[in-house]
Amino acid sequence: MKKGILAIGLMLMMAIVFTGCKNAEERTEITVEETAENVEQVEDEKNSNQNENGNQDTLKKKEILKDTTEPISDEYDERSGTESEKDTPVEVHGKLSVKGTQLVDANGNAYQIQGASTHGINWFPEYINKEGFQSMRDDWGINCVRIAMYTAEPEGYCEGGNKEQLKALIKQGVDYATELGMYVIIDWHILHDLDPNKYKQDAIEFFDEMAKLYADYDNVLYEICNEPNGGTSWSQVKDYANEVIPVIKEHDPDAVIIVGTPTWSQDVDLAAMDPIEGYDNIMYTIHFYADTHRDDIRQKMEKALAAGIPVFCTEFGVCNASGSGANNFDEGNKWIQAMDDNGVSYCIWNLSNKNETSSLIKSGCTKKSGWTKDDLSEAGLWYIEVLGKDVNEIGKTSPSDNANKTGKASDK
């Protein structure tokens, strides 16, 4: 009888233990599911805040995720490419400044930007995408993207364009460049407005917003007037600059600011005779298209450098000044040699598939990243070789094109 009671007792104890284990297992499964849901919620909030409030809120969300769910952080890094990006241009060189006639890095060593400019984001927003930037960084060897926002043309920022959408595109581009450890130039791309003073108040408000947003960033440079032209004098440009520069410096006293020069930024020698005073880290623009602008414009650049002012070539091509015609690689190589010899930084025009010679992507190519040799124009292939890369190797390791990340402002 006692043995029977003992056996029944043992069976009841085993049942209780089994039930407890099962309940604990169920609670563990629920906890894991709840944790995954919480992580997804944090990611959703991060993405929402990145679109609405910019990169700073994104960084805050990332810190929360890293602090509370450490095992998840590696997975986050693998997806986003932020924390896992090491030895990038910005990681190695930090915030840039101007010393003498050229840029220097955070260690005081001479540093040369070798970048690419977008075409107008007003018309080619799809090239503002992280995969494309990464392809250019990893395959082409560039360290900077210039984001060109036209101000006066149809759909220009000051003449009918959607200002909020255009600013959202710029912010998106800055975020991508920052995540990839690349430098980025915010370009107020005047052209048919001729004189930057025409929309000076718009420029002041725009750069006030941008500088306030990116004051603590190490990788953002500001180009305040792309190409003054139509008879605009250096004194007019200088007056404009002396009103826009302090707006930026109020938020970021150490910002590198690039000032355009007369005659489509060819007359940098005129700026050298009457430079802007009272501010550090000011540079002056030289632009050229190699089949049109030859020794005479190179001599202007060399004259300005000899006078001691820092020069930055924020836009150039190897065709004629219209952006079309034949490429002149001989003259292009002379320009590259002259800029390299003097430590002049440069960005080639343009990242798009527009049907013109200066485009880096063939007009028939619809890919937005992961470009191969067959996807690039003659100018694109030439530039990759200028930067010391093998054109036969491009596109093999870069991220594939992602049709869901078009970068269109209307998608945001």
Secondary structure as GFF3:
##gff-version 3
##sequence-region A 1 412
A	DSSP	alpha_helix	2	53	.	.	.	ID=ss1
A	DSSP	alpha_helix	55	68	.	.	.	ID=ss2
A	DSSP	alpha_helix	70	80	.	.	.	ID=ss3
A	DSSP	alpha_helix	89	93	.	.	.	ID=ss4
A	DSSP	beta_strand	97	99	.	.	.	ID=ss5
A	DSSP	beta_strand	102	104	.	.	.	ID=ss6
A	DSSP	beta_strand	114	118	.	.	.	ID=ss7
A	DSSP	three_ten_helix	125	127	.	.	.	ID=ss8
A	DSSP	alpha_helix	130	135	.	.	.	ID=ss9
A	DSSP	pi_helix	136	140	.	.	.	ID=ss10
A	DSSP	beta_strand	144	150	.	.	.	ID=ss11
A	DSSP	alpha_helix	163	179	.	.	.	ID=ss12
A	DSSP	beta_strand	183	189	.	.	.	ID=ss13
A	DSSP	three_ten_helix	196	199	.	.	.	ID=ss14
A	DSSP	alpha_helix	200	214	.	.	.	ID=ss15
A	DSSP	beta_strand	220	223	.	.	.	ID=ss16
A	DSSP	alpha_helix	234	251	.	.	.	ID=ss17
A	DSSP	beta_strand	257	259	.	.	.	ID=ss18
A	DSSP	alpha_helix	262	265	.	.	.	ID=ss19
A	DSSP	alpha_helix	268	273	.	.	.	ID=ss20
A	DSSP	beta_strand	282	289	.	.	.	ID=ss21
A	DSSP	alpha_helix	295	306	.	.	.	ID=ss22
A	DSSP	beta_strand	311	317	.	.	.	ID=ss23
A	DSSP	alpha_helix	329	342	.	.	.	ID=ss24
A	DSSP	beta_strand	345	351	.	.	.	ID=ss25
A	DSSP	three_ten_helix	373	375	.	.	.	ID=ss26
A	DSSP	alpha_helix	378	386	.	.	.	ID=ss27
A	DSSP	three_ten_helix	409	411	.	.	.	ID=ss28
###
